[in-house]
């Protein structure tokens, strides 16, 4: 076999410089691992729970009445009434579906600590007759229409804007005018 001067010089160079070459290759490997490591270490984390037991990403709502799993349920902080109903196992066979469709806005945003009641067929009292105040979170369009200054259009606006944390939300969220609010504020509740 014929000797090649280029190959011989490369072999001689690598033989004399084994340690520096190996250290250089090791350094390149470490640099590459350092650059790639962040993509390997990404992991999904759960929302941080605070001392009070609440989370930045979840709220708790009390779902009662004609549902399969009544009680307090955890839903996303941007959740809707529909999400709370789903967490409560949906409506049971005792649900008064017509009354629920008339009084509960499934698309309404939830608030932490809110209570939602889904009517059962045998529920005798209406939200308006269960107390002297009309509950703006439960009242039917017909019940709201009995309030001074509230007609069918404004009643629907109230139903579609549910839930309300307080009666002042009607005014703050511009669901009713200040003058209408002044007429009805002593006749309504939000709990």
C-alpha positions as CSV (number, residue, x, y, z in Angstrom):
1,X,0.0,0.0,0.0
2,X,1.3,3.4,-0.9
3,X,1.8,6.0,1.7
4,X,-0.2,9.3,1.5
5,X,1.6,12.3,3.0
6,X,-1.6,14.1,3.8
7,X,-3.2,11.2,5.7
8,X,0.1,10.5,7.5
9,X,0.3,14.2,8.7
10,X,-3.3,14.1,9.9
11,X,-2.8,10.8,11.8
12,X,0.5,12.2,13.3
13,X,-1.3,15.5,14.3
14,X,-4.3,13.6,16.0
15,X,-2.0,11.2,17.7
16,X,0.0,14.1,19.3
17,X,-3.1,16.1,20.2
18,X,-5.6,13.5,21.4
19,X,-6.4,15.2,24.7
20,X,-7.0,18.7,23.3
21,X,-9.1,17.3,20.5
22,X,-11.2,15.2,22.9
23,X,-11.7,18.1,25.2
24,X,-12.8,20.3,22.3
25,X,-15.3,17.7,21.1
26,X,-16.6,17.3,24.6
27,X,-17.1,21.1,24.9
28,X,-19.0,21.2,21.7
29,X,-21.3,18.4,23.0
30,X,-21.9,20.4,26.2
31,X,-22.7,23.6,24.4
32,X,-25.2,21.8,22.1
33,X,-26.9,20.1,25.2
34,X,-27.1,23.5,26.9
35,X,-28.8,25.0,23.9
36,X,-31.2,22.1,23.5
37,X,-32.0,21.5,27.2
38,X,-34.7,24.2,27.6
39,X,-36.8,22.5,24.9
40,X,-36.5,19.1,26.7
41,X,-37.3,20.5,30.1
42,X,-40.6,22.2,29.3
43,X,-43.4,20.7,31.4
44,X,-47.0,21.5,32.0
45,X,-47.6,22.8,35.5
46,X,-50.9,23.0,37.4
47,X,-52.3,26.3,38.4
48,X,-50.8,27.6,41.6
49,X,-53.1,27.2,44.6
50,X,-53.1,30.0,47.1
51,X,-53.4,29.6,50.9
52,X,-57.2,30.3,50.7
53,X,-57.5,27.2,48.5
54,X,-58.5,29.2,45.5
55,X,-56.6,29.2,42.2
56,X,-55.7,31.9,39.7
57,X,-57.4,29.7,37.0
58,X,-60.4,28.3,38.8
59,X,-63.5,29.5,40.7
60,X,-66.0,27.6,42.8
61,X,-69.8,27.7,42.2
62,X,-72.7,26.1,44.0
63,X,-75.0,24.3,41.6
64,X,-78.3,23.1,43.1
65,X,-81.7,21.9,42.1
66,X,-82.4,19.5,39.3
67,X,-78.9,18.4,38.5
68,X,-77.2,15.0,38.8
69,X,-74.4,16.1,41.1
70,X,-75.5,19.0,43.2
71,X,-72.9,20.9,45.3
72,X,-69.9,23.1,45.0
73,X,-68.0,22.6,41.7
74,X,-64.7,23.9,40.4
75,X,-64.8,25.6,37.0
76,X,-62.5,27.7,34.9
77,X,-62.4,31.4,36.0
78,X,-63.7,32.4,32.6
79,X,-66.4,29.7,32.8
80,X,-70.0,30.1,31.8
81,X,-73.2,28.7,33.5
82,X,-73.2,25.9,30.9
83,X,-69.7,24.8,32.2
84,X,-71.1,24.7,35.8
85,X,-74.1,22.6,34.6
86,X,-71.7,20.2,32.9
87,X,-69.6,19.9,36.0
88,X,-72.8,19.1,38.0
89,X,-73.5,16.2,35.7
90,X,-76.2,17.9,33.6
91,X,-79.9,18.2,34.3
92,X,-81.7,15.2,35.8
93,X,-85.1,13.8,34.9
94,X,-86.8,16.1,37.4
95,X,-85.7,19.3,35.7
96,X,-88.3,21.8,34.6
97,X,-86.6,22.4,31.3
98,X,-89.0,25.1,30.1
99,X,-88.7,27.1,33.2
100,X,-84.9,26.7,33.2
101,X,-84.7,27.9,29.6
102,X,-86.9,30.9,30.5
103,X,-84.9,32.0,33.6
104,X,-81.3,30.9,33.2
105,X,-78.8,32.2,30.7
106,X,-76.4,29.3,30.0
107,X,-74.0,31.6,28.3
108,X,-73.7,34.0,31.3
109,X,-70.2,34.3,32.8
110,X,-69.7,32.9,36.3
111,X,-68.4,34.6,39.4
112,X,-66.6,33.0,42.3
113,X,-69.0,31.9,45.0
114,X,-72.1,32.1,42.8
115,X,-75.1,29.9,43.4
116,X,-77.1,28.6,40.5
117,X,-80.4,26.9,41.0
118,X,-82.0,24.7,38.3
119,X,-85.7,24.4,38.8
120,X,-87.4,21.0,39.3
121,X,-90.8,20.2,37.9
122,X,-92.4,20.2,41.4
123,X,-91.0,23.5,42.5
124,X,-94.1,25.5,43.5
125,X,-92.7,28.9,44.2
126,X,-91.4,31.3,41.6
127,X,-88.3,33.4,42.2
128,X,-90.4,36.5,42.5
129,X,-92.9,35.0,44.9
130,X,-90.4,33.3,47.2
131,X,-89.6,36.6,48.8
132,X,-90.8,40.2,48.7
133,X,-87.8,41.1,46.4
134,X,-87.4,40.0,42.8
135,X,-84.1,38.2,42.4
136,X,-82.6,39.5,39.2
137,X,-80.4,36.4,38.8
138,X,-83.5,34.0,38.9
139,X,-86.5,36.0,37.8
140,X,-88.4,35.2,34.6
141,X,-88.9,37.8,32.0
142,X,-92.5,38.0,33.1
143,X,-91.4,38.6,36.8
144,X,-89.0,41.3,35.7
145,X,-91.7,43.0,33.5
146,X,-93.7,43.7,36.7
147,X,-91.0,46.1,37.9
148,X,-91.5,49.8,37.2
149,X,-89.7,51.0,34.1
150,X,-88.9,47.4,32.9
151,X,-90.5,46.1,29.8
152,X,-89.9,43.0,27.8
153,X,-86.8,44.3,26.0
154,X,-85.1,45.4,29.3
155,X,-86.2,42.2,31.0
156,X,-84.3,40.2,28.2
157,X,-81.3,42.5,28.6
158,X,-81.2,41.7,32.4
159,X,-81.6,37.9,31.7
160,X,-78.8,38.0,29.1
161,X,-76.4,39.9,31.3
162,X,-76.7,37.5,34.2
163,X,-75.2,36.8,36.7
164,X,-75.1,39.8,38.9
165,X,-72.9,39.9,42.0
166,X,-75.1,42.8,43.4
167,X,-78.0,44.9,42.2
168,X,-75.6,47.8,41.6
169,X,-74.2,45.7,38.7
170,X,-77.4,46.6,36.7
171,X,-76.3,50.3,36.8
172,X,-72.5,49.7,36.6
173,X,-72.8,47.4,33.6
174,X,-75.4,49.8,31.9
175,X,-78.1,47.2,31.7
176,X,-80.6,49.7,33.0
177,X,-80.4,53.5,33.1
178,X,-79.8,55.4,36.4
179,X,-83.4,56.5,36.5
180,X,-84.8,53.0,36.1
181,X,-82.3,51.7,38.7
182,X,-83.6,54.3,41.2
183,X,-87.1,53.1,40.6
184,X,-86.4,49.4,41.2
185,X,-83.4,49.2,43.6
186,X,-85.7,48.6,46.6
187,X,-87.7,45.9,44.8
188,X,-84.8,43.6,43.7
189,X,-82.1,41.4,45.0
190,X,-79.1,39.6,43.5
191,X,-78.8,36.6,45.8
